[in-house]
Each structure stands twice: as structure tokens, then as C-alpha cells.
Amino acid sequence: MEVTVSTNTKFILSTSGSPVALKRHNEALKRLGVDIVYFTFSRKITAEQYAGLFKSPIVRGGAVTGQGLKTGIIPFVDHVDPIAKKFGSINTIVNIMGELYGYNTDAHGFRTALTDYLNRSGESISSAVVYGNGGVSGVAVMVLQEMGLRVGMAGRNLEHVSHKMQELGLKGTSGPYDLVINATPVSSSPIEQAEGLPPLLKTAKLVFDHSMPELNNKTNYLEEYCQKHGLSFIPGKDMYTPQLATQWKLFLDGVESVEGKTTSITEDDIKKAWKL
């Protein structure tokens, strides 16, 4: 899509994002009337290189995703929010006068999605397993532990899972588990192809999916599996909405509008602009 830039335009960066997401974010920014452009690139980049991009005066901040960046970028950030420090994971960086501020909004989004569902449904759970060993998996484990659940971890690569468990100080537990958390992209393919996941689903009663292929007009095979087998399902959007609202408020707080005025944007304004 075409965007308009000026000498005052700031950029929000991301290492991930489909053409659909690129269009969605830039259309929302246009509705808000801010002089900001959302820009993505797909090439691999080191944490130090990515942090260097954020130091540019034309960059307002950006999302930190994939490639081990959420933990790897911490040493290159000037100020780490207590929540991000606690979880050892940064997913949001804001450039304020050349100083980089790191935050974690994943934890807020995940906790909100899970607690809202449990409050609405009245369901009770006492155990959970996180499928995957990426940056969001560690956040999920810690949030679940804070909620008093017995937590396990699984995934396609048992060596990587074992390393992540050691990193988190997570002791091995055995199933069955009430709740299965998918923290991988396996929803984009038939679930039978996801090594180690089907046995977990067979004994679960509730599934949360961090992945959202449906946002890019693709089939969510995990959601289809849950519908077919009568499993309660929490879509990634339930985490995405509160996470996005919190994240973009950090990006947009005090920025200039297209008219050159300082903006005061609320989370409700963001939800409306993104049509959430």
C-alpha cells in the first residue's frame, strides 16, 4: 500500500508481518492522524543490529519478534521495564530521545485472554502445558505459574524444550493437562503434522492458540480440530487485542499528529482505529 511521509515522519519497525498486517497497521495509523509509518522487513538480523536500528532518530520504536530477539536484545536496551525484566523478554521497544525503553506486553495480553475466558465460562483448570519454546512460551509459563497452575512444556524439538525448561527453572511434569497453550505456528498446517501435540489435545479440555493464521485469511487448523473434538478454544485474538492496545499506546504516547500537534491517544482510541 502507499503511505505518505514527511521530514517529520517516524517509523515503527517489525521483523515480522504479512502484507495484510502491513496494510492493517498503516490504515489504523492513518485513522488516528499520526505522522507514523509501520514498516516491516523479513531478513534475518541479530539483536545488536536490530537495537542499532531503533537508535535512529527517525525510528519511534517497534515490535520484537522471532529469531531469539526477545531475550537477545535485552543487553542492548537502555531501560528495561520491571515486567520485561521479570519475564526476561522484551516484545516492545520505544525510542525516547535516543534512549531505548524495553517493555513486555505479551504477559498482559495472555493473562487477560485466559482470565477473561475463565471468568466468562466458569471453567476450572489446575494444570497447563506450553507447546513451544520461543520467547512467548517463557512468558506463558511464568504467568501460568503465578496463577497457581501446575505447568509443563512440550514441543517438536525435545532438546530445545529441555534447554528452555532449564532456563526457566521448570521441572518436568507429566500429563494429562487441562489446558494446552500453543506458542508455535503449527495452526497453519493440519494438526496431525504437529509432532507431540495431538496426544496433549486428546486429554485436554481447553486450548489457547497464540498463532493467528486467520488474520491473514488462512485456515486455523487448531481451531478446526477443537471444534471437531469438542474442545473449548481461546483464539489468539483474545490476547492480541489487549496486547496491541497496550503496545501501541506506548508507541503513540506524546507523538505528533500530521498537523504537528502532540497527541493524547487512549487504548480505546487504538481499539477503534484497529477495528478491534
DOTOR-824836 format. One line per field, with one value per residue: x, y, z of N, C-alpha, C in turn. Coordinates in pm, whole numbers, plus 50000, padded with zeros to 5 digits. Atoms other than C-alpha are relative to their C-alpha. Layout:
neast	[X	...]
nnorth	[Y	...]
nup	[Z	...]
caeast	[X	...]
canorth	[Y	...]
caup	[Z	...]
ceast	[X	...]
cnorth	[Y	...]
cup	[Z	...]
//
This chain:
neast	[50083	49928	50006	49946	49897	49949	49872	50027	50056	49929	50029	50012	49939	50032	49933	50101	50119	50043	50057	50130	49972	49942	50110	50088	49939	49987	50133	50039	49922	50059	50126	49965	49946	49864	49899	49922	50014	49962	49911	49948	49901	50000	49868	49953	49924	49959	50058	49921	50034	50137	49995	49938	50103	50090	49933	50014	50094	50127	50072	50068	49992	50041	50030	49888	50059	49927	49855	49935	49975	50067	49904	49868	49986	49999	49876	49979	50106	49954	50089	50089	50114	49995	50071	49915	49884	50047	50024	49883	50047	50048	50069	50030	49894	50034	49886	50033	49882	49880	49989	50092	50079	50053	50119	50064	50146	50053	50050	50131	50096	50028	50075	50134	50075	50031	50088	50132	50072	50036	50106	50123	50045	50013	49918	49892	49883	49895	49873	49986	49876	49967	49943	49913	49891	49958	50005	50128	50023	49952	50098	50119	49967	49995	50135	50074	49951	50054	50141	50008	50020	49890	49965	49904	49962	49981	49972	49952	49859	49989	49877	50027	50095	49924	49917	50089	50044	49888	49990	50110	50003	50125	49980	50084	50127	50068	50141	50065	50011	50131	49986	49886	49965	49918	49916	49927	50084	50054	50141	50011	49995	50079	49946	49938	49859	49929	49947	50016	50115	50126	50023	50035	50135	50096	50038	50025	50137	49994	49883	49973	49915	49933	49991	50124	49999	50125	49982	49951	50099	49961	50071	49941	50026	50018	50138	50084	49983	50074	50143	50032	49986	50073	49911	50013	49890	49977	49923	49890	50048	50034	49875	49951	50068	49945	49856	49981	50042	49896	49877	50007	50005	49860	49943	50065	50015	49928	49943	50065	50098	49963	50007	49891	50042	49973	50122	50032	50078	50034	50009	50129	49977	49924	50091	50093	49926	49969	50129	49996]
nnorth	[49881	49875	49919	49866	49969	49863	49992	50026	50134	50100	50136	50112	50114	50136	50101	50091	49928	50030	49883	49969	49929	49871	49914	49977	49906	49866	49941	49958	49880	49891	49961	49925	49870	49982	49999	50121	50106	50135	50055	50132	50061	50142	50062	50031	49891	50030	49912	49876	49924	49949	49891	49886	49934	49924	49878	49897	49894	50008	50117	49981	50125	50114	50129	50093	50132	50105	50005	49988	49859	49950	50008	49957	49855	49935	49928	49883	49904	49913	50008	50115	49995	50109	50121	50063	50054	50117	50110	50021	49995	49870	50006	49864	49904	49861	49908	49870	49913	50080	50105	50109	50051	50131	50041	50126	49991	50135	50054	49938	50054	50140	50011	49947	50097	50121	49970	49959	50121	50080	49928	50012	50139	50069	50121	50006	50076	50008	50034	49950	50030	49905	50068	49904	49954	49867	49893	49989	50118	49971	49910	50080	50086	49922	49953	50117	50031	49897	50032	50116	50123	50092	49965	50079	49945	50100	49939	50088	50026	50028	49940	49858	49992	50027	49882	49892	50034	49971	49853	49949	50069	50076	50143	50082	50049	50089	49971	49910	49858	49941	49892	50006	49870	50011	49881	50025	49974	50125	49984	49976	50129	50102	50024	50132	49985	49935	50108	49990	49921	50074	50069	49902	49953	50107	50003	49862	49950	49860	49972	49861	49995	49871	49975	49948	50002	49944	49857	49990	50071	50140	50092	50034	50144	50035	49966	50102	50123	49983	50005	50138	50089	49947	49935	49854	49938	49857	49954	49907	49862	49960	49949	49898	49872	49921	49982	49897	49870	49956	49977	49880	49882	49969	49940	49876	49903	49874	49974	49891	50031	49950	49854	49950	49986	50116	50078	50070	50112	50100	50137	50009	49940	50098	50112	49950	49981	50133	50068	50119]
nup	[50000	50002	49878	50016	49901	50000	49928	49859	49985	49921	50044	49908	50069	49961	50081	50052	50045	50135	50068	49938	49876	50036	50041	49885	49906	50059	50011	49865	49968	50078	49933	49879	50039	49951	50106	49975	50100	49955	50103	49966	50088	49970	49994	49866	49941	49863	49899	49996	50121	49987	49902	50067	50082	49913	49956	50104	49962	50073	49951	49872	49924	50078	49940	49995	50019	50069	50014	49870	49973	49880	49889	50044	50015	49867	49967	50086	49968	49891	49884	50011	49910	49902	50045	50101	49930	49926	50092	50084	50139	50049	50130	50042	49973	50034	50003	49942	50002	50022	49899	50028	49887	50035	49926	50037	49994	50020	49873	49977	50097	49973	49875	50025	50081	49922	49886	50052	50043	49883	49928	50078	50016	49872	50000	49901	50046	49899	50063	50136	50069	50105	50116	50066	49914	50041	49901	49931	49917	49865	49939	49968	49885	49878	49969	49952	49866	49911	49980	49913	50075	50026	50138	50074	50129	50104	50130	50106	49977	49858	49949	49979	49889	49878	49974	49955	49865	49911	49996	49919	49872	50001	49982	50085	49946	50093	50022	50097	49966	50030	50097	50093	50058	50120	50019	50124	50118	50054	50037	50144	50070	49930	49866	49995	50038	49890	49919	49856	49959	49991	49871	49897	50026	49974	49858	49954	50010	50041	50084	50038	50118	50019	50144	50057	50148	50053	50028	50138	50082	50013	49910	49871	49987	49860	49968	50062	49922	49875	50032	50036	49885	49886	49903	49987	50075	49980	50116	49976	50001	49863	49944	50093	49981	49889	50022	50101	49947	49906	50076	50083	49914	49970	50120	50045	49891	50015	50134	50072	50103	50133	49992	49916	49861	49915	49985	49876	50053	49899	50050	50071	50132	50077	50034	50102	50124	50054	50015	49915]
caeast	[50000	50103	50189	50267	50589	50733	51054	50885	50759	50862	50873	50759	50967	50891	51079	50753	50433	50243	50118	49777	49924	50124	49809	49604	49852	49912	49541	49484	49764	49607	49271	49445	49601	49956	50268	50391	50450	50462	50747	50847	51140	51194	51569	51744	51902	52097	51974	52259	52180	51811	51882	52104	51813	51599	51860	51790	51621	51354	51251	50993	51014	50897	50795	51046	50953	51117	51480	51554	51534	51301	51570	51876	51801	51788	52161	52130	51833	51899	51597	51408	51061	51030	50777	51005	51297	51096	50999	51336	51160	51106	50847	50818	51088	51031	51295	51267	51528	51775	51729	51574	51298	51203	50864	50674	50306	50271	50221	49932	49767	49800	49678	49382	49280	49293	49133	48855	48767	48772	48557	48303	48288	48316	48556	48818	49171	49461	49729	49865	50128	50301	50373	50675	50997	51012	51003	50631	50650	50856	50610	50320	50494	50552	50200	50053	50274	50164	49806	49890	49878	50095	50290	50468	50634	50642	50734	50864	51232	51282	51638	51523	51235	51473	51704	51412	51290	51636	51645	51309	51388	51089	51086	50945	50580	50358	50011	49728	49687	49362	49493	49715	49892	50012	50305	50414	50292	50156	49798	49874	49902	49694	49738	49825	50156	50248	50474	50378	50072	49782	49839	49822	49498	49331	49326	49276	48953	49073	49312	49470	49627	49886	49906	49651	49664	49305	49426	49590	49279	49425	49271	49334	49367	49393	49061	48907	49048	48896	48556	48563	48661	48450	48738	48694	48910	49059	49170	49492	49288	49179	49545	49625	49365	49477	49843	49813	49626	49891	50180	50057	49979	50348	50442	50198	50203	50301	50385	50298	49992	50006	49914	50215	50019	50110	49860	49690	49569	49390	49374	49007	49117	49359	49099	48864	49132	49226	48856	48906]
canorth	[50000	50362	50579	50947	51052	51388	51511	51460	51105	50843	50469	50167	49860	49491	49181	49004	49100	48993	49234	49208	49318	49595	49735	49695	49883	50168	50216	50233	50490	50698	50691	50819	51105	51045	51101	50743	50462	50091	49919	49552	49361	48989	48937	48781	49027	49000	49152	49405	49507	49544	49757	49975	50043	50157	50421	50604	50943	50856	50542	50573	50207	49868	49513	49247	48904	48578	48483	48477	48856	48893	48779	48857	49227	49295	49383	49647	49832	50130	50088	49763	49777	49571	49335	49272	49221	48975	48766	48807	48901	49226	49250	49630	49896	50272	50528	50834	51100	50835	50614	50271	50159	49791	49654	49327	49349	48977	48893	49139	49013	48645	48688	48897	48640	48349	48514	48674	48335	48155	48425	48407	48030	47934	47655	47545	47435	47323	47227	47352	47261	47508	47369	47556	47706	48055	48393	48393	48042	48163	48443	48194	47959	48233	48376	48026	47965	48296	48174	47870	47609	47301	47374	47152	47215	47023	47078	46937	46963	46793	46922	47283	47222	47077	47378	47620	47435	47461	47831	47882	47655	47444	47088	46811	46726	46464	46494	46492	46870	47067	47348	47334	47654	47658	47902	47792	47844	47485	47614	47691	47320	47010	46939	46575	46704	46878	46628	46572	46796	46556	46341	46655	46763	46425	46467	46848	47037	47387	47513	47856	47939	48216	48181	48361	48243	48362	48725	48657	48487	48139	47835	47788	47411	47406	47584	47339	47048	47186	47235	46880	46725	46942	47129	47482	47721	48061	48240	48437	48750	48747	48802	49014	49282	49386	49332	49550	49827	49843	49820	50091	50326	50301	50380	50668	50839	51202	51173	51442	51434	51505	51865	51889	51874	51647	51364	51212	50870	50621	50242	50280	50510	50239	49961	50178	50262	49896	49799	49554]
caup	[50000	49952	50253	50284	50457	50552	50711	51049	50985	51240	51178	51377	51286	51290	51175	51103	50931	50627	50358	50527	50862	50698	50542	50863	51082	50839	50777	51154	51195	50919	51103	51417	51222	51345	51134	51176	50928	51014	50830	50820	50681	50666	50651	50948	51188	51511	51835	51831	51472	51550	51857	51638	51401	51694	51779	51452	51509	51251	51439	51716	51818	51717	51785	51883	51749	51648	51586	51961	51966	52265	52508	52298	52266	52643	52681	52409	52564	52791	53020	53081	53233	53557	53396	53096	53332	53540	53238	53066	52743	52552	52275	52254	52223	52227	52130	52354	52277	52163	52470	52420	52658	52656	52762	52764	52675	52596	52964	52998	52680	52770	53128	53009	52746	52989	53293	53087	52938	53273	53433	53149	53122	53487	53386	53636	53543	53759	53505	53174	52917	52687	52340	52203	52332	52181	52353	52431	52581	52876	52942	52929	53175	53429	53402	53447	53749	53901	53857	54068	53790	53752	53433	53182	52848	52521	52157	51834	51932	52268	52302	52263	52504	52763	52729	52771	53080	53236	53151	53324	53616	53518	53648	53434	53493	53337	53190	53141	53134	53149	52929	52620	52513	52153	52122	51773	51412	51383	51347	50984	50896	50974	51345	51282	51143	51470	51641	52005	52003	51925	52241	52456	52291	52342	52721	52737	52792	52695	52424	52376	52040	52023	51645	51429	51065	51030	51039	50704	50568	50621	50788	51158	51176	51554	51587	51342	51544	51865	51703	51567	51902	52132	52297	52433	52231	52316	51995	51976	51910	52275	52364	52060	52135	52487	52393	52084	52264	52538	52290	52056	52341	52433	52072	52028	52368	52305	51933	51681	51463	51091	51180	51412	51738	52030	52055	52356	52246	52469	52441	52340	52054	51942	51955	51748	51490	51451	51449	51737]
ceast	[50088	49982	50063	50102	50042	50134	49982	49949	50092	49955	49990	50049	49947	50075	49901	49879	49970	49953	49866	50021	50056	49891	49912	50058	50008	49865	49952	50074	49946	49871	50029	50059	50139	50098	50098	49970	50051	50077	50053	50107	50021	50139	50043	50089	50038	49936	50074	49969	49862	49995	50061	49903	49909	50061	49986	49898	49867	49916	49941	50011	49960	49974	50122	49941	50099	50150	50074	50022	49943	50090	50134	50020	50014	50130	50021	49893	50042	49918	49903	49892	50005	49931	50083	50122	49963	49985	50119	49967	49946	49931	49970	50116	49954	50127	49953	50129	50129	50025	49895	49936	49933	49885	49957	49849	49934	49934	49860	49896	49962	49915	49855	49915	49954	49902	49862	49919	49953	49888	49866	49943	49974	50079	50112	50114	50107	50137	50001	50134	50019	50071	50081	50105	50055	49983	49871	49975	50045	49906	49877	50024	49993	49864	49917	50042	49947	49853	49980	49981	50126	50032	50106	50032	50026	50029	50054	50146	50024	50127	49980	49905	50074	50086	49915	49952	50110	50014	49895	49996	49875	50031	49902	49873	49935	49853	49912	49991	49862	50007	50124	50020	50085	50075	50087	49909	49928	49854	49980	50002	49911	50066	50067	50149	50085	50047	49983	49879	49870	49979	49962	49855	49895	49951	49969	49852	49997	50130	50010	50099	50060	50007	49865	50005	49875	50010	50051	49914	50040	49923	50076	49964	49982	49858	49904	50006	49916	49850	49957	49997	49937	50086	49971	50125	50007	50086	50108	49955	49966	50123	50049	49938	50054	50150	50025	49965	50106	50128	49994	49982	50142	50066	49950	49988	50088	50062	49923	49898	50050	50001	50108	49963	50033	49870	49985	49903	49979	49999	49867	50011	50070	49912	49904	50071	50033	49876	49998	49873]
cnorth	[50125	50074	50135	50027	50146	49999	49971	49857	49911	49861	49904	49876	49867	49904	49898	50081	49971	50129	50042	50081	50138	50099	50036	50105	50141	50067	50050	50128	50121	50048	50084	50137	50027	49986	49885	49896	49869	49933	49863	49957	49857	49938	49976	50113	49960	50099	50133	50087	50062	50117	50125	50075	50087	50132	50113	50106	49996	49880	50029	49876	49884	49875	49910	49859	49906	50009	50012	50142	50048	49996	50058	50150	50073	50074	50130	50108	50080	49984	49884	50009	49882	49872	49926	49937	49872	49880	49973	50005	50138	49980	50138	50091	50138	50084	50136	50081	49919	49891	49893	49945	49869	49958	49859	50016	49864	49947	50054	49941	49857	49983	50048	49899	49882	50029	50043	49877	49920	50066	49988	49859	49929	49871	50010	49916	50002	49969	50050	49956	50100	49924	50103	50052	50137	50103	50007	49881	50023	50091	49922	49914	50079	50053	49885	49962	50101	49976	49873	49867	49914	50011	49905	50066	49887	50072	49899	49961	49983	50060	50148	50020	49980	50120	50114	49973	50028	50151	50059	49940	49916	49851	49923	49956	49910	50037	49902	50143	50051	50097	49978	50138	49975	50131	49985	50031	49875	50011	50018	49873	49900	49956	49864	50006	50061	49895	50028	50076	49920	49923	50095	50045	49895	49999	50140	50032	50145	50023	50149	49999	50138	50039	50044	50000	50062	50149	50024	49919	49856	49915	49982	49854	49957	50032	49897	49869	50007	49993	49856	49908	50055	50062	50151	50064	50149	50048	50099	50144	50049	50048	50119	50137	50079	50026	50112	50138	50057	50037	50130	50127	50042	50068	50142	50108	50122	50025	50112	49948	50053	50152	50059	50019	49873	49927	49943	49888	49894	49860	49979	50059	49899	49885	50043	50013	49868	49914	49867	49986]
cup	[50000	50132	49969	50110	49985	50074	50149	50027	50084	49955	50118	49924	50051	49909	49947	49957	49855	49931	50060	50128	49972	49964	50121	50093	49941	49978	50136	50040	49925	50065	50124	49969	50052	49884	50022	49894	50061	49887	50044	49901	50047	50015	50144	50050	50142	50096	50004	49879	50012	50097	49936	49912	50085	50047	49899	50043	49926	50045	50138	50088	49913	50079	49991	49993	49933	50009	50133	50044	50133	50123	49960	49996	50134	50030	49923	50021	50123	50127	49978	50107	50098	49956	49896	50065	50074	49909	49908	49852	49967	49866	49944	50038	49953	50009	50051	50012	49991	50102	49971	50127	49957	50090	49957	50017	49973	50127	50030	49907	50030	50126	49980	49923	50084	50113	49954	49959	50121	50079	49927	50004	50131	50006	50103	49943	50109	49940	49856	49943	49887	49888	49922	50095	49959	50110	50077	50092	50144	50075	50043	50122	50129	50040	50058	50141	50102	50030	50082	49929	49998	49852	49944	49868	49902	49869	49902	50020	50149	50061	50030	50119	50133	50039	50055	50142	50102	50020	50093	50140	50015	50010	49912	50071	49895	49990	50071	50053	49961	49883	49914	49939	49877	49979	49876	49881	49947	49957	49850	49917	50074	50130	50012	49965	50112	50100	50150	50047	50010	50131	50113	49985	50037	50143	50055	49995	49952	49923	49973	49885	49983	49854	49944	49848	49940	49971	49858	49904	49970	50102	50130	50030	50145	50045	49941	50078	50128	49977	49973	50121	50127	50108	50004	49942	50030	49883	50039	50004	50140	50076	49919	50028	50118	49986	49903	50054	50095	49925	49921	50081	50039	49879	49977	50107	49976	49864	49932	49900	49866	49999	50089	50145	50078	50028	50140	49963	50107	49936	49927	49860	49909	49956	49889	49866	49933	49981	50078	50082]
//
